[in-house]
């Protein structure tokens, strides 16, 4: 088995351990980076002390005791500082680092020994500003390094031992090492700052992305809440409409049915003569027409509620549909001597749902008959436009005032009696409006009280020539 990969892994693990001495999960990212750099510098100081000791031993020339002190001081100080980091005395360890190093270096120079390490004072000044947190500690350490430099290099420079004269290459190595450490320390600071800024930028982008997601989710929640509120409001209105509708239907359906039952019971019990029965027939026809119309509308309304948006459009010939409705309503019109007329004498085509439009025509014609007095007339006509067909149902009935016109398509169900006391609930007109809107059309009304009404509606036109 090859031992080199295992040794490389072990060295890498040791290096990671040294970089992470004193670092805790709760630290901010920037503080973790600074601590990692500080640990690396101390480890390099420790190695520097070892290297100085080895080189000093290897030199055959005698070195003074202060030179050995200058060589061994980094080893002792770095070990002590790393231990303080491990014990989490962070600010104290940094303050001692930037105090003990310049003082130890200065002591070497004060002993009139120059081993070529004066550039380290610059390193201490620069790094103290970066690593120390408290302003008073920064000022103290910076001023201490400057003072030690002036004392050691500027004021006292009458050295009895100069390393460059004893061993020039060792002196040159010390100077080069100082420049290397200064460069390496500044490089580490720059790299960590760039990494930290890149991390901040990434977090900022990630935060912006998440904010956009949160904003989108908030907007969706607001839209859903608005939709839910709208649906709740519509459901409440629908429920109110349903309650009102069935209240009216229960009353208006029960009344004619009871009347018919009582009439037939009387006919059976008292053996009513044939001529009297004949006189009752118009009333019976009206009551049955109303009941069947109401039931038909009610069934259609229930069907639309169960099949909310189910529309089956097809090509319809309005000429034939009007004729079919006239046939169905002829008995009701004849009982009141009302003339039904259609001016649609040729095919007029539209594209819509057959059953829905048949209900619209039947309701409009039935209402016209209901509110037209004896010997009146009802006319159905159509106008072909560019994209639509407009159908008119005009009667010579009693008409409506403006307030009643505004109410007929509202949510209120008002029992209205015709000219022969026919009953009505208004459900038919609401179905007409709903069915026409589902087929892409609209309904309109014009009425003058005492002069009749005109109900009109539009539907999409179907051009046979183009198809």
WOURWO-V76875 format. One record per run of one state. SS is the DSSP state (@ for helix, = for strand, . for the rest). FROM is the first residue (numbers start at 1). TO is the last residue. Records with the same first field share a line. If there is no record, write none. Layout:
BEGIN
SS: FROM-TO / FROM-TO
END
This chain:
BEGIN
.: 1-3 / 20-28 / 59-64 / 87-89 / 111-112 / 115-119 / 132-134 / 156-160 / 167-167 / 271-273 / 307-312 / 336-338 / 343-348 / 371-376 / 385-387 / 396-401 / 408-426 / 439-442 / 449-451 / 462-467
@: 4-19 / 29-58 / 65-86 / 90-110 / 120-131 / 135-155 / 163-166 / 168-270 / 274-306 / 318-335 / 354-370 / 402-407 / 427-438
=: 113-114 / 161-162 / 313-317 / 339-342 / 349-353 / 377-384 / 388-395 / 443-448 / 452-461
END
